[in-house]
Every structure is written in structure tokens, then in C-alpha cells.
Amino acid sequence: MMHADQLGVSCEDVAGLVADQFPRWRQLPVTQVASHGTVHLLFRLGDELVARLPMQLADPGTVQAALAAEQRAARLLLGRVPVATPEPVAMGAPGRAYPMPWAVYRWLPGETACGGPAGDARFGADLARFVAAVRDIDTGGRTFDGRGRGGRLADVDDYVDGCLALDTTPFTAGHLRDLWAALRSTPRTEPDVMTHGDLMPGNLLVSHGRLSAVIDVGTVGPADPALDLQPAWNLLSGAARAAFRAGLDVDDAAWDRGRAWAFAQAIGCLDYYRHTNPVMSGTAVRTLAALLADTPAGRRTPSR
């Protein structure tokens, strides 16, 4: 259990929800998907569908709105990016064994990129093409809505400071504080663009060494374009990182803002998931180590 308010859901519970609400699928076998995700529990319905059930207990109306927004974002991406993305199929309602709304999508095959840093330049270029295609989608005049990461770096100062006060093992807290101090005031002149917003390794699917799909689109929306640079440190290395940056033609200021957003995401995961989700915590360790190693020569953190 990763969260104090996490709901327990079984395959039998999901089968009951499906039978009650979508009887045309009642004969499909239900199997839980092993996942390191932190927001939804996943259950396959036969070979073609997947049910996504929010993990945490919350106001059903709020959850319904969030699921509907996620499905709108999913439809916005369909056919506009160079790899597969989630296709909404149905919306479920609270039932006897589960008190929250839930959703059904088409199943996308592939392995997650959680295995560790990817060094293949082709993969870095694939990811750059995806980010570029998302950026090309019209925001419709919308700007960052103030939720989560993607606005002003200074707005996450208090959050980052709170995380730095927790266990920062295996890093020296002073080194991390120095790095954040160097990154938090990085200037920005670019307007908000459409972003995926959560390009973690677990949201990237790989087939034969190439990016085949990007999933979990609930954070898609207008934000700082540097927000989607985070795979440069949470996953990519060597030639892949270089190809990713070159494919997006990123200048130094945007690169440093990308480093800052990757830092803010990783420092929050480092302690929170230390004992409950080793993959997420391990990704945070890998990200922070890559950020410290990637610090420009003029900003090297001092030895302590």
C-alpha cells in the first residue's frame, strides 16, 4: 500500500463492476496488471481492454471530473503524435465493491522503460519527436492551471524545501539544496505550450528498443515547455540524452529549467516511496544522481 487512503480492489471486485455496468464484457477474464504506477490500479479485461481504477479514496465528483478531463486529453492526442497513446472506451460509475468512478481504455502492448537508463540515440530521438508533436497541439488560449508542476519554479519552493527536510539518503542534503538554489531562478521567456507533464519511465512503452507508446495522460495540458525534458535525467543517458536535446533544439536556460522540474519531481518521490514503491524511489535516486553529475562546470556543488 503506497498511500494511507489507498483502496483495496480485487479481480472479483472488478469483474462485478463490469458485469453490472457493462454486461457485454462480463465474459472477459479479469487480470490485475503488475504496475509501479502511483495513481491508478490496472486490470486487463480480456486482451483488448484495461480498466483504470483510482487508488485513493476521494470525493467521487472530483474524481469523475478528473477522469473526464483525462479522457478529453487522451482524445486530443489520438492521431497527433508519432506513437500510440491511450484510447478511451468507457466511463464506469461507483459500484457495490468500489466507491469511485473508473475508466476503460484500449490496451496498449509494450514493456515499460523502467529497466534503467536508455542510451540508444534512436530512443532519445523517438522521445524528442513525441514531445515536439505534443508541443505543436494548440493550447486553445489556455495557460498553466496552477496544479502540480509546470508553472513558475519559485511556486514549488516550499514543496521542495519540505522534501529536502526529509531523508535524502543516499545524497548529502546540502548538495541537493545547493543544486536547487542554482536551478530555481533559471529565467524563462517562452510561453506555455502543450505538455504531457509526467514523462516517467513507467509511462513510456518500448518495443524492440524503440518508443512504441506513451500512456497515463492525465497531466496533459499547457505548461512550461521545459517540463517534458525530465526524461533526460530520469531515464536517458549518453547518446540518447544528446539526441533528445538535439531533437528539441533546447537552449541552456530551458535545459536548466528541465533539470529543475526533474529535481522537483524526484525529490518528492525519494522519501515518500522509499519503502512502498522501490521502482519509483529508485527512479528518484537515478534522477538526482544524473542531475548532480550534469551540473554545468560553473555550478558544481561544493564538497562537504
N, C-alpha and C positions, 0 to 999 in steps of 0.2 A: 504494500500500500504506500503510494507516494505522497498522498495528501490526507490530512486529518479528516476531511469530509468526503473521502472517496467512497463511491458506491460499489457494492459487491454485485456483480452480474454474472450469471451462468449461461451456458449454451441453452439450457432448458428455458431460462427466462426469455431469451431472445426468440427461441422457437415459439413460445407462447405469444409474444408480441406480434410476430409475423403472422401466425395463424389467425389471430384476432383481427388484425388490421389489413393484412394483405393475403387473403386466403389463396390467391393464385400462386403464391410461393410456399405454401405450407408444406409441400412435399420436399422442398430443398433441404439438404443436410446443412446443419449449422456447426461451424467450427471456429473456435477463437483463434485469432491471429496473434502470434507472439510479436510484441511490439515494444519499443522503448519510448514510444510517444508519451506525452505528459498531459494531454487534454482529452483524448477520446480512447475508449475501448473499441477494438475492431473485431467483428465477427463476419466470416465469409458465409454467404448464402449461396450454396451450390458453387459453380465455377465462375459465374459471371458477375456476381454482386457482392458488395460488402456493406454491412451495417456499421455506422459510426455512432456510438453512444457516449455522450459527455460523461467524464469520470466523476465529476464533483457535483454534489447537491447544490442547487441554486434555485432562484426564482424561475419557475417554468416559462413565464412570459419573456423574461430576459434571455433565457436560453433559446426560446423559439425565434426571437429576433436575431440572435447571433447565428443560428443555423440557417435562417433565411438569407442573411447577408452573405454567409459563406457560399450558399448555392448561387446567389447572384454573381459573386466574384468568380465562381467556377465557370459559369456560363459566359462570363466576359472573356475568359482566357481561351475557351474552346476554339480551335482552328486559327488562333492568332499567334501561337508560339510554335517553335520548331520541334517540340517533343510533346508526348501525351500529357494531359492534365485531367483531373477528376471530372467525371460527367455525372451530374445529379440525376437521380431516378425518382426518388420519392421522399416524402417527409412523414415520419412517424409521430404518434402522439403518446403522452403518458399512458401507461397500462397497469395491469394488476401487479406485475412484478418489478416495474421500473417507473419511477415517478416523474420522468422528464421527457421532453421531446427528443427525437433522434432522427437520423437521416440515412438514406440508402444511396449508394453511388455504384457506378460500374467498377469492377475490379481491374486494377492495372498491374500487370505482371512485372517482375524485375526484382533484383536484390537491392536493399538499401546500401548506401555508401558508407555505412557505419564501420567498415573494416579498418579504417585508418586513413592516413594522408594519401591522396591520389597524386601521383607525379606525372601522369601521362598528359602531354601537351594537348592531345586531341580532346581529352575530357575537359580540360580548362577552357578550350575554345568552344566546346559544346555549351558549357555553362554560360560563357560570355554571350553567346547568341541568344540563349533563353532570356537573360537579364535585359539585353538590348531590345528584344521583342516586347517584353513587358513594359519597358520604358516608353515604347512607341505607342502604347494604347492611350488614347485621350483620357485625361482626368475629368473631363466634363466640367472644368472650372472648380473642381473640389481641391481642397488642400488637406494637409495632415489634420486628423480629427482630435489629436491630443492624447490618444490612448496608446500606451506602450512606448516603444522606441520609434524614432524616425522624425522627431521634430527638432528642437534645439538640444544640443548636447548638455547645456547647462541645466536643462529641466530634469535630467536624471542624476544630477549631483547627489542629492540626498539619498536616493536609492543606492547608488554606488558606494557612498560613504557607509551606509548601513551594512552592506555586504562585506566591505573591507574590515569592518569591526568583528566579523565572524572568523571562523577557522579558515585561514588561507593556505594551509598545508597543501602542497609541498613548496609553496613560494614564500619568500620574505615579504611581509605586508608592506614594508617601506618601499621595496622595489615596485610593487604594484601601485602604491599611492603616487610615486614619482611618475610612473608611466601615465596614469590617468591625469595627473596635473599637467603633463605635457600635451595631452591629446584633447582635453575638454574644451579648450578655447580655439581649436582649429577653425579658421574662417570658412564661410560658405557664401557663395553668390548665386548658385544655381537655384531655380525654382523647384518646387515639389514635382515629382513625376510618379507614375505608377510603379509600385514595387511589389514583390512577393512578400517581403517582410520577415520571413523565417526560413532562410535557406540553410537549415541544419542538415548534416549528413543523412539523418533518418528520413528527411523529406525529399531526397534525391534518389531515384531508382536507376540502376545500372544494368545494362545488358551487353555482354561481350566487350566490356571495358568502356562503353560509351554511355553517355547520359540518355536514358530512354524515357523518363517521365519525371515530373515534379509534382508532388502531392501536398496535401494539407494547406489549402489556400485561404484559410480563414483570416489571415492577416493581409491579404492583398488590398492595396489602397495607395493613395498618394502619400509620399513621404520624401525625405532627403534621399536623393539618388544613391548616396554612398551607403545606405542601409543594406543594399543587396550585395555589397562587396564582402560580407562576412565569410563566405566560403574560402576566401584567400588564406584565412588563418585557421578556421575550424576543420578544414579538410585538405586543401590543396598544398602542394609543396613543389619546389624546383620548377621544372619546365611548365607544369600545369598552372602554377601561380602566375608565372610570367606570361603565359598565353592568355590567361583570364584577364590580366590587367591590359595587355596589348589589345585584346579584342574589344575592350570597352574604352580604350584611349583615356585612361584615368590619370589626371594630373596629381601632383604631390599633395595638395590640400585635400582633394577628395579621397585619396588613398589613406591619409591620416584620419579623416572622419570615418572612413570604413573601419579602420583599426579601432577607433573609439567605440563605434556601435558594436563591434565584435567583442570588445572588452566588457561593455556594459551587459551584454547577454551572458557571457561566460562567467563573470564574477557572481552573477545571481545564481547560476547553476552549481557552482563549485561546492558550496556547503549544503545547499538545500537538498541535492540529490546524492550526497556523499554515500549514504547507506541504503537508499531506496532505489536508485537507478544508476548503477555503476557506469553504464554507457554514456548517459548524459554528463555525469560527473567527470568521466574520463575525457569526453569531448571538451569540457571546460578546461581541464588541465592541459590538453594538447593545444587549445586555442591560446591560452595565456602564455604558454611556453613559446609558441610561434610569434606572438606579439612582442614579447620581450626580446626575442632574437632578431626581430625585424625592425627594431627601433633604429631610425637613421643615426648616423655616426654622431651628429651634433646633439643627440638627445639620449645618449647612453645613460642608463640609470647607474648611480654610483654604487660601489661595493659597500656593504655594511657588515 
